[in-house]
């Protein structure tokens, strides 16, 4: 059985990542971007998505390699 992707968020001022549901992710992204599909593509490609209030990322599981720790901010505006 295939498992749905899981997501994590880190809010401003906090160093810890918190696992969130897909519904919480969509709610947070919709407040910033009215079209969330491009933002989700960024996450599914293994990059972090920086918003004014939080940083979102895909939660890696089962020893999957995490992309290198570099500034992975989106270079294009997601509208």
Secondary structure, 3 states (H helix, E strand, C coil): CCCCCCEEEEECCCCCCEEECHHHHHHHHHHHCCCCHHHHHHHHCCCCEECCCEEEEECCCCCCCCCCCCCCCCCCCCC
